[in-house]
Amino acid sequence: MFDDPNVVLHCEKIDKIYPGTKALDQVSFDLLKGKVNVLIGENGAGKSTLMKMIAGIEQPSAGKMYMDGEEVYFKDTNAARAKGIGIIHQELSLFQNLTVYQNIFMCHEKKKGMFLDDKKHVEGAKKIMQRLEHEIAPDTLVGDLRVGQQQMVEIARNLVEDDLRVLIMDEPTSSLSAAEVKVLFKIMRELLEQGISIVYISHRLEEIMEIGDHVTILRDGKYVADADVKDVSLSWIVENMVGKNTQYHRFERSIDLDHAEKVLEVNHLYLPKTGGGWLLDDVSMYLKKGEVLGIYGLLGAGRSELFECLMGMRPEHTGEVIYQGKPMKINSIAEQISEGLALVPEDRQRQGLVQSLDICKNASLASLRSFRKGFLMNYAAEEKAVDEQINDLHIKVADKHLPILSLSGGNQQKVVIAKGLMTNPTVLLMDEPSRGIDIGAKTEVFEIIHEFSERGLSIIVISSELKEIMAIADRIYVLSNGKCTAELSGEDITEDKLVRASYAGLGTGKSA
Amino acid sequence: MKKNNNQLMMTLLKGRTFIVLILLVIFFSFAASSFLQVNTLTMVAKHVALYGILALGMTFVIITGGIDLSVGSVVGLVGMLAGGLIQEGLTIGGKTIYFSVPAVVVLMLLVGCLIGLINGLIITKLKVAAFIATLGTMYICRGLANLRSNGATFSKIAGYEGLGNTGLKALGSNWLGIPAGVYIFAILAILAAVLLKRTDTGWHILAVGGNEKSARLSGIKADRVKILVYMISGFCAAWIGLINTAQLAAAHPASGDGWEMNAIAATVLGGTSMAGGSGTILGTIVGAFVIGVINDGMTMCGVSEFWQKIIRGLVIILAVVIDQTQRNLQAKMALQARNELK
């Protein structure tokens, strides 16, 4: 295992503990030499964390790593780079304000005595970009390049010292067009021929089948399985990603949804992307009263953008929205809230809470106006209403005037949900409501969703966790690259169908 | 057609400060009768050097996304310490030491670097925002300057023949008809330009200002870079303290008051963005000239102090608005170019 010539890096029982979670649990991993090693798993499976260990961005809490038969320890990125390990982050870490050659040679500057040798920089940059078949003028500002070109500059940075052995690529295709992906794959194969080993992290299963040589699957921070790509099928990968055992409780609906009225309809929704293309491309869907509608898809599919359009955050959208039978003109968030829509946003810390306010204020924030008596606040009424929510949602609160951050993640999330519910909505939009909370709190959130839908609230839930969305949704739309690629209900809701539909809109290959 | 208009607009915008400078010189040469005379121009050059040297240091700080409000106070403090050392010497344990002028210069430059180091440490290790940290040191240094002499002024600083510490006035007089400060400005400007463009440290400064997270991930020691730029700023402020004291042959505790604003104005006028990540020494030099010409030109036209302040404020706001317009236009042109390539 340790000095297998086919293995360029071996990770042995790696643990990574963050306050509150164990991101990696005894993970062992072999990086095969000269191959595209694919690392796959759902959100939170531990892929990015494992890559951070290998790239030296962070250090393992336990476990060892071996290269060429010797134990290695990377205390920072420079140490990993010295061993020939380079990484291309999902969010490129380039300097938009500097030129191509400055980015390529940053921290590997060529000098003539005390001063920089810009001539060598320009020539060197030209050579490397030629090797990558992307002849970009070296003095172009990186900020002026397309994402695909910027990615090539990021790769070029790693080739500058000519000692690159491992290139880690984290979701490299998420911002690329189909044509650019083809070029990237060609470059990757050439890098393999030059003796470089690649670690490829991606959610795009079809790409993995096309470019991957060996696949390793992680789930919940643990190693699950690994195999050569040619020996396995897509379904096998999905099965292992998602697991067979953990099932969320599937609730029985007492409402007759087949005969329920449509409370919201969206027809031919388009949302343009700056620079060309569409974030939402002819999306049509509907929501019935009392229904729990699921929206599944990959990062960048347009799910959150759909909610943003409905809440008045995207004035540039076009299309028809019919609310409770009448056409709706969408103007602003405040108006949408007073019309009866409410949003529980994706990023609790940045979009959902005000950390400087207490629990009570966070809950009542969207409905403060309703507690006014003349000009002044009627605190008695506000407190009563907040107490009701705390009871209804079973939020574990010692004193509602404590700071919001004194609550656990799960209870914080419930406060954000309470804020939405206190506006008395007709339609509740929930964006990844169980993100970043433990399994116990997750089940409670699902119970809240079920309880309120039974009371007649119509709910749309965005989720990227297959098990979750399959358990709570009555019907599921799948978005892929801005397009609606599937509408599934009842028996049709299977993991396989959901996953295939989630990349069907990407256009890199065959669809489901 | 639109593309050519855009490109023309870009060229005009990029060279705007230089164009403005030419226009100002033309304007004032008509508006004030004696503007283009040697005496006047020498005085303007003297002032430009004062603004310019401070602005050089400020440019480095603003490129990293920070700001240094303490430089005006450092000018005052260094002036007081230098004047004091020359007139009264340093008394330790009953004995009084007098330093030669070159020694005083070196000591004062070290003081400037030290204050810069303190600023940098407060900002990077104690994680205090640059605005607040340098606001604090601004007050502290001003207080120290006043403490040095209990608020009094050291006047007629000349040193004592017998002690060998005469000669400070050399920094304040003209060499070959040109004020000494101008030579020092020129030398420092060349050193600054070389540092920024021709050394790896210069690249690191730009990188930290452009994207600190990426800079750290690339292995750049961002904290050290930040401390360095504040030390450069303190170093420049110390030079001004010395030159100013030499020119006036006096050290007054309030000298330099408000000069940090001129430095920031010159830097911003020169095209350095407050957001960090970009800036040129040449731009700052032109910006310093603009500030100098506007200030002295207005005085020569008899414009009241109060109106001068108003005009200065408007100039700064206008400069930033134009800068943003240029950046937006640049982004728009890049987007167009990208779309055309598709």
Interface residues (C-beta under 8 A of the other chain):
Chain A: I57 D76 T77 N78 R81 H89 S93 L94 F95 Q96 N97 L98 Q102 M106 C107 E109 K111 M114 F115 L116 D118 L141 G143 D144 L145 R146 T274 G275 G276
Chain B: V194 K197 R198 T199 D200 G202 W203 H204 L206 A207 G209 G210 N211 K213 S214 A215 L217 S218 G219 I220 G277 S278 Q330 A331 A334 L335 A337 R338 N339 L341 K342
